[in-house]
Amino acid sequence: MKKTVEGFALAMPVFFCIVYACFFQVYVAASVPSCLPANVCDTAEIQNVPVDSAGIDSTDVLSWSQSLQASLDELAGSDMFQRSQLGLYVYDLTADSAIYGFGQRQLMRPASVQKLFTTVTALADLGGSFQFVTRFYMNGAVNDSIFSGDLYLKGGFDPRFGNDDMNAFIEVLMERGIRQIDGRIFSDMSLKDTLKWGEGWCWDDDERILRPLLYNGKDIFMMKFYEKLDENGIAHPTAYTEKQVPQDSVTLLAERSHTVDQILMRLLKNSDNLYAEALFYQLGAMEDAHYPSARVSAGKVNALIRSLGFDPDDYNVADGSGLSLYNYTTPELVVQLLRYAWKRNNIYLHLFPALPIAGVDGTLERRMCSGNAFSNVHAKTGTLRGVSTLAGYATASNGHMICFCIMNQGIRSNSAAHRFQDKVCQIITR
């Protein structure tokens, strides 16, 4: 009897340990959410996106993504969206899976995020070695310091063409001993159509004129050329006319160029509309060499949109800068564009360094100056009246590369939209 009691006493602790372990397992299982948050748009689609799980700890990914979703749900429930619209899409590039969506398929104005479409399409079609070239031709001969014939200045829509470049054109005349131009001077503006502004631009935008021959970004090229002739004592005819360079019987005197990377740094960092349109029209010029319109360039962007698996008829590309009120896209499409670029080094290695960096430079210099987003978020901003957008890349705390697009529409205060967007970025990078 004593042994029975002693055996029972010894067995009781083991029994209670087993019961406790079973109870704890049931409790944990019941406390883990069984699905994504209910507020996430199109949850089933997000769950069904294929994930490359190689080298990824599924437990860590699950807890991180669920925390992110819950935080973004809370932000998306803000009172500000009772009076304005939100489109938000976050994508894990490393896992190749969507993380969060809210109104990601709503058509919205991208503002300067449209510049991403121009940039990616140009890098895909023109290549990273593309040059913006302004050329100087002659058709004639030099005799006793007098040039008899025609001079042609062919615009390459180079917004960086400046004083040094113009001096190089004058120097080539001086080197040939030319002190008098006895003939005609022509400007070749055939790289784009004759429209001076973009479709859907407002009269009070106060934007620079879109012309293929530019001097320091202004439509004063021919005036500066004549001034340089006068400064160097070269006599010349008083007027010039517009005419395309002939296909033959001309000699290239000089050319000046700037790389696409030089253009992209100002285009994206500073969100320069003229630089964006200059790149946009290069797309049209490669398709049609005779005064191509913006529609020709838009066709190249639409071809890329189609290659991404979307119907370009569901969107609208009106210009290259995002200044037009006729541009319409969705956060989902922007994110897929960023995903496309990230997977191609020939595009991404040119795009990524040119994007503004949070708290460091460009249009993000004074935003996200602390926290995990600081110097981490590389993204393009966009601003129109009532519109604020942000789209780009960031690295999450688990080391995953993320791309995202945030579109705020119908807002009265850009600062409120910026605060919201910055909070989103802090969440996805924590």
C-alpha positions as a printed Julia matrix, in Angstrom:
430×3 Matrix{Float64}:
   0.0    0.0     0.0
   2.8    2.38    0.82
   4.45   1.68   -2.56
   1.14   2.36   -4.37
   0.74   5.72   -2.68
   4.36   6.64   -3.34
   3.99   5.65   -7.04
   0.85   7.73   -7.35
   2.6   10.73   -5.8
   5.45  10.43   -8.24
   3.14  10.14  -11.28
   1.02  13.21  -10.47
   3.61  15.89  -11.56
   4.15  14.14  -14.88
   0.38  13.97  -15.45
  -0.1   17.68  -14.78
   2.8   18.59  -17.11
   1.21  16.65  -19.95
  -2.18  18.32  -19.37
  -0.56  21.8   -19.27
   1.36  21.18  -22.5
  -1.79  20.1   -24.33
  -3.73  23.12  -23.05
  -0.94  25.53  -24.13
  -0.83  24.06  -27.64
  -4.59  24.49  -28.07
  -4.41  28.09  -26.76
  -1.61  29.1   -29.15
  -3.38  27.56  -32.13
  -6.56  29.44  -31.28
  -4.75  32.77  -30.86
  -2.99  32.79  -34.3
  -5.12  34.44  -37.02
  -6.22  32.0   -39.7
  -6.32  34.51  -42.59
  -5.2   37.94  -43.69
  -6.94  41.01  -42.21
 -10.49  41.47  -43.48
  -9.87  45.05  -44.59
  -7.2   44.07  -47.11
  -8.63  44.41  -50.62
  -8.74  41.28  -52.72
  -7.32  39.07  -49.99
  -7.72  35.88  -51.96
  -5.63  37.27  -54.8
  -2.85  38.3   -52.44
  -2.78  34.84  -50.82
  -2.62  33.13  -54.22
   0.43  35.03  -55.51
   3.29  32.5   -55.89
   6.03  32.86  -53.3
   9.62  31.73  -53.71
  10.25  30.26  -50.27
  13.88  29.32  -50.83
  16.01  30.66  -48.02
  13.0   32.27  -46.27
  11.87  31.45  -42.74
   8.09  31.08  -43.16
   7.39  31.83  -39.5
   9.3   35.11  -39.63
   7.65  36.15  -42.91
   4.2   35.41  -41.56
   4.6   37.39  -38.37
   6.22  40.33  -40.17
   3.6   40.53  -42.91
   0.69  40.2   -40.49
   2.07  42.98  -38.31
   2.52  45.19  -41.39
  -1.02  44.47  -42.6
  -2.54  45.3   -39.24
  -0.67  48.59  -39.03
  -1.6   49.59  -42.58
  -5.23  48.66  -41.94
  -5.24  51.07  -39.02
  -3.78  53.86  -41.17
  -6.22  53.19  -44.01
  -9.09  53.6   -41.52
  -8.13  57.22  -40.86
 -10.88  59.86  -40.85
  -9.1   61.68  -43.7
 -10.39  59.03  -46.11
 -13.99  59.91  -45.38
 -13.35  63.0   -47.53
 -10.56  61.81  -49.85
  -9.45  58.73  -51.76
  -6.61  56.32  -51.12
  -4.9   53.83  -53.38
  -2.18  51.74  -51.74
  -0.27  48.67  -52.87
   2.76  47.04  -51.24
   4.71  44.2   -52.84
   7.48  41.98  -51.46
   9.95  41.67  -54.33
  12.17  39.16  -52.52
   9.3   36.75  -51.84
   7.57  37.78  -55.11
   4.22  38.21  -53.4
   1.72  40.99  -52.72
   1.56  42.06  -49.08
  -1.13  44.68  -48.89
  -3.71  46.31  -51.1
  -6.25  49.05  -50.55
  -7.98  50.51  -53.59
  -5.05  49.35  -55.68
  -7.15  49.06  -58.85
  -8.76  52.49  -58.66
  -7.93  54.8   -61.57
  -6.11  57.85  -60.23
  -3.94  60.69  -61.45
  -0.29  59.75  -60.91
   1.11  63.31  -61.02
   4.92  63.06  -61.33
   4.9   59.33  -60.62
   4.1   59.27  -64.35
   7.83  59.96  -64.83
   8.47  56.35  -63.79
   6.6   55.12  -66.87
   8.63  57.45  -69.1
  11.92  56.41  -67.51
  11.36  52.65  -67.5
  10.01  52.62  -71.06
  12.93  54.72  -72.31
  15.52  52.51  -70.6
  13.83  49.4   -71.99
  13.54  50.73  -75.56
  16.45  53.17  -75.93
  18.91  51.52  -73.55
  21.15  52.86  -70.79
  23.76  54.08  -73.26
  21.37  56.42  -75.08
  22.64  59.95  -75.8
  20.8   63.26  -76.24
  22.58  64.71  -79.29
  22.49  68.2   -80.83
  24.18  68.34  -84.26
  25.7   71.08  -86.39
  25.88  70.56  -90.18
  27.07  72.51  -93.18
  26.41  72.29  -96.89
  28.86  74.52  -98.77
  32.49  75.58  -98.97
  34.92  78.03  -97.36
  36.86  80.47  -99.55
  39.01  83.28  -98.1
  37.3   83.08  -94.69
  33.85  83.29  -96.29
  31.51  80.34  -95.99
  29.13  80.08  -98.93
  26.24  77.69  -98.36
  23.83  76.52  -95.68
  24.24  75.8   -91.97
  21.88  73.46  -90.1
  21.37  73.18  -86.34
  19.46  69.98  -85.57
  17.72  69.77  -82.22
  18.01  66.63  -80.12
  15.76  67.92  -77.34
  18.71  68.1   -74.95
  17.69  70.1   -71.87
  21.32  70.18  -70.67
  22.72  71.9   -73.77
  24.43  75.04  -72.45
  27.19  77.6   -72.85
  30.09  75.15  -73.24
  28.21  73.28  -75.91
  27.38  76.42  -77.85
  31.0   77.57  -77.64
  32.04  74.26  -79.18
  29.82  74.98  -82.2
  31.35  78.43  -82.63
  34.89  77.11  -82.21
  34.49  74.7   -85.11
  33.66  77.67  -87.36
  36.67  79.56  -86.07
  38.95  76.56  -86.64
  37.85  76.45  -90.29
  38.75  80.1   -90.63
  35.18  81.24  -91.18
  34.67  84.95  -90.51
  31.59  85.47  -92.63
  28.54  83.33  -93.39
  27.29  84.07  -96.9
  24.25  81.87  -97.09
  21.36  80.6   -94.98
  20.99  79.29  -91.44
  18.34  76.68  -90.64
  16.98  75.2   -87.43
  15.82  71.58  -87.6
  12.95  71.04  -85.12
  11.75  67.74  -86.55
  12.35  65.63  -83.43
   8.84  66.48  -82.19
   5.6   68.06  -83.31
   5.05  71.8   -83.22
   2.94  71.87  -80.04
   4.61  73.97  -77.38
   2.91  72.4   -74.38
   1.54  69.04  -73.4
  -2.02  67.75  -73.72
  -4.03  68.44  -70.58
  -1.64  71.07  -69.2
  -3.25  74.03  -67.48
  -2.74  77.56  -68.76
  -1.33  78.68  -65.41
   1.25  75.87  -65.04
   3.95  78.29  -66.25
   5.99  75.47  -67.77
   8.83  75.84  -70.26
   8.15  75.52  -73.97
   8.76  72.08  -75.46
  11.2   72.67  -78.32
  13.93  70.35  -79.7
  16.54  73.15  -79.71
  17.07  74.37  -76.15
  19.7   76.45  -74.42
  19.87  75.88  -70.64
  16.38  74.45  -70.9
  14.92  77.55  -72.58
  13.63  78.27  -76.08
  16.44  80.75  -76.81
  18.85  78.5   -78.72
  18.96  80.44  -82.0
  19.16  83.78  -80.22
  22.21  82.56  -78.27
  23.78  81.14  -81.43
  23.53  84.55  -83.12
  24.91  86.27  -80.01
  27.95  83.97  -80.04
  28.53  84.7   -83.72
  28.54  88.43  -82.94
  30.85  88.01  -79.92
  33.39  86.22  -82.12
  33.18  88.66  -85.02
  31.54  86.28  -87.48
  29.28  88.14  -89.92
  25.99  86.36  -90.61
  22.56  86.72  -92.22
  20.01  88.51  -90.06
  17.36  85.81  -90.11
  17.02  82.04  -89.96
  14.27  79.66  -91.03
  13.14  76.19  -89.99
  14.01  73.26  -92.25
  14.96  69.61  -91.88
  18.54  68.58  -92.57
  18.81  66.96  -96.04
  19.53  63.25  -96.18
  22.71  63.83  -98.18
  25.1   66.57  -99.34
  25.75  67.76  -95.78
  28.86  67.56  -93.6
  28.71  67.1   -89.84
  30.68  69.94  -88.28
  30.16  69.07  -84.61
  27.85  67.37  -82.18
  27.3   67.72  -78.44
  25.68  65.1   -76.28
  24.6   64.17  -72.77
  23.93  60.7   -71.42
  20.57  59.38  -70.34
  21.94  59.05  -66.77
  22.73  62.79  -66.72
  19.13  63.45  -67.74
  17.66  60.98  -65.24
  19.38  62.5   -62.22
  17.54  65.79  -62.63
  14.42  64.22  -64.1
  13.77  62.04  -61.05
  15.67  63.68  -58.19
  14.23  67.13  -58.91
  11.11  65.98  -60.75
  11.93  68.23  -63.71
   9.01  68.25  -66.15
  11.04  69.5   -69.1
  13.6   66.73  -68.69
  10.82  64.17  -68.55
   9.2   65.46  -71.73
  12.6   65.53  -73.45
  13.01  61.82  -72.71
   9.38  61.09  -73.58
   9.72  62.55  -77.07
  12.84  60.5   -77.74
  10.5   57.49  -77.71
   8.42  59.03  -80.46
  11.46  59.98  -82.5
  12.68  56.39  -82.62
   9.32  55.4   -84.09
   8.71  58.34  -86.43
  11.53  60.58  -87.65
   9.22  63.32  -88.92
   7.67  65.55  -86.25
   6.28  62.76  -84.02
   3.47  63.63  -81.63
   3.04  62.79  -77.97
   0.64  60.04  -79.04
   3.5   58.22  -80.76
   5.53  58.3   -77.54
   2.48  57.24  -75.54
   2.17  54.26  -77.85
   5.6   53.05  -76.72
   4.55  53.34  -73.05
   1.31  51.51  -73.83
   3.27  48.7   -75.46
   5.19  48.24  -72.2
   1.95  48.29  -70.2
   0.61  45.53  -72.44
   3.77  43.48  -71.91
   3.14  43.69  -68.15
  -0.17  41.88  -68.68
  -2.47  44.92  -68.54
  -4.78  46.39  -71.15
  -3.53  49.91  -71.97
  -7.09  50.89  -72.94
  -7.93  50.73  -69.22
  -5.45  53.55  -68.49
  -4.36  56.78  -70.15
  -0.9   58.11  -70.99
  -1.12  61.77  -72.02
   2.4   63.07  -71.42
   5.78  62.08  -70.07
   5.94  64.25  -66.96
   2.62  63.72  -65.18
   1.71  67.38  -65.5
  -1.33  66.52  -67.62
  -4.7   66.16  -65.96
  -5.49  63.42  -68.49
  -3.08  60.81  -67.12
  -4.73  57.9   -65.32
  -3.19  54.82  -63.78
  -3.54  52.56  -60.73
  -1.27  51.73  -57.79
  -1.28  48.11  -58.95
   0.07  49.03  -62.39
   2.77  51.3   -60.92
   3.95  48.53  -58.59
   4.11  46.04  -61.45
   6.17  48.58  -63.42
   8.59  48.85  -60.48
   8.71  45.06  -60.23
   9.51  44.84  -63.95
  12.36  47.34  -63.56
  13.77  45.62  -60.46
  14.07  42.3   -62.28
  16.15  43.87  -65.11
  19.57  45.26  -64.27
  19.75  47.14  -67.57
  16.88  49.26  -66.24
  17.17  49.1   -62.46
  20.84  50.12  -62.26
  19.97  53.39  -64.02
  16.61  53.97  -62.31
  17.43  53.3   -58.66
  20.38  55.76  -58.22
  18.32  58.56  -59.76
  15.36  58.24  -57.35
  15.09  60.71  -54.45
  16.31  59.29  -51.14
  14.3   59.88  -47.97
  15.86  62.56  -45.79
  18.88  62.85  -48.11
  18.21  64.48  -51.48
  15.82  65.47  -54.21
  12.14  65.95  -53.5
  12.44  63.71  -50.4
  15.28  65.68  -48.82
  13.07  67.08  -46.04
  10.89  64.03  -45.51
  11.44  60.93  -43.35
  14.57  62.44  -41.79
  14.53  59.86  -38.99
  13.4   56.35  -38.29
  13.88  53.25  -40.41
  12.72  55.03  -43.56
  15.6   57.53  -43.43
  18.04  56.93  -46.33
  16.2   53.66  -46.93
  13.23  54.72  -49.06
  14.11  55.52  -52.7
  10.95  56.83  -54.31
   9.39  59.22  -56.82
   7.07  61.9   -55.52
   4.11  63.4   -57.36
   2.14  66.57  -56.7
  -0.79  68.27  -58.41
  -3.56  70.32  -56.9
  -5.57  67.8   -54.89
  -3.14  64.97  -55.73
  -0.14  63.57  -53.85
   1.62  60.34  -54.79
   4.71  58.36  -53.8
   6.11  55.2   -55.38
   9.42  53.4   -55.11
  11.55  50.91  -53.21
  12.58  50.2   -49.62
  14.3   47.48  -47.61
  12.27  45.88  -44.82
  13.71  44.88  -41.44
  13.8   41.22  -42.56
  16.08  42.17  -45.45
  13.4   41.86  -48.11
  13.24  44.41  -50.92
   9.82  46.06  -51.07
   8.18  48.19  -53.74
   5.09  50.27  -53.12
   2.75  52.88  -54.52
   0.66  55.34  -52.5
  -1.88  57.61  -54.19
  -3.83  60.27  -52.31
  -6.57  62.05  -54.27
  -9.06  64.76  -53.39
  -6.88  66.22  -50.65
  -6.83  69.83  -49.48
  -3.45  69.63  -47.78
  -0.32  68.13  -49.31
   1.31  68.09  -45.89
  -1.4   65.77  -44.55
  -0.84  63.41  -47.46
   2.92  63.54  -46.91
   2.5   62.64  -43.24
   0.33  59.68  -44.2
   2.77  58.48  -46.86
   5.72  58.85  -44.5
   3.92  56.74  -41.89
   3.34  54.03  -44.5
   7.04  54.05  -45.32
   8.01  53.83  -41.64
   5.74  50.81  -41.25
   7.08  48.87  -44.24
  10.69  49.48  -43.2
  10.41  48.69  -39.48
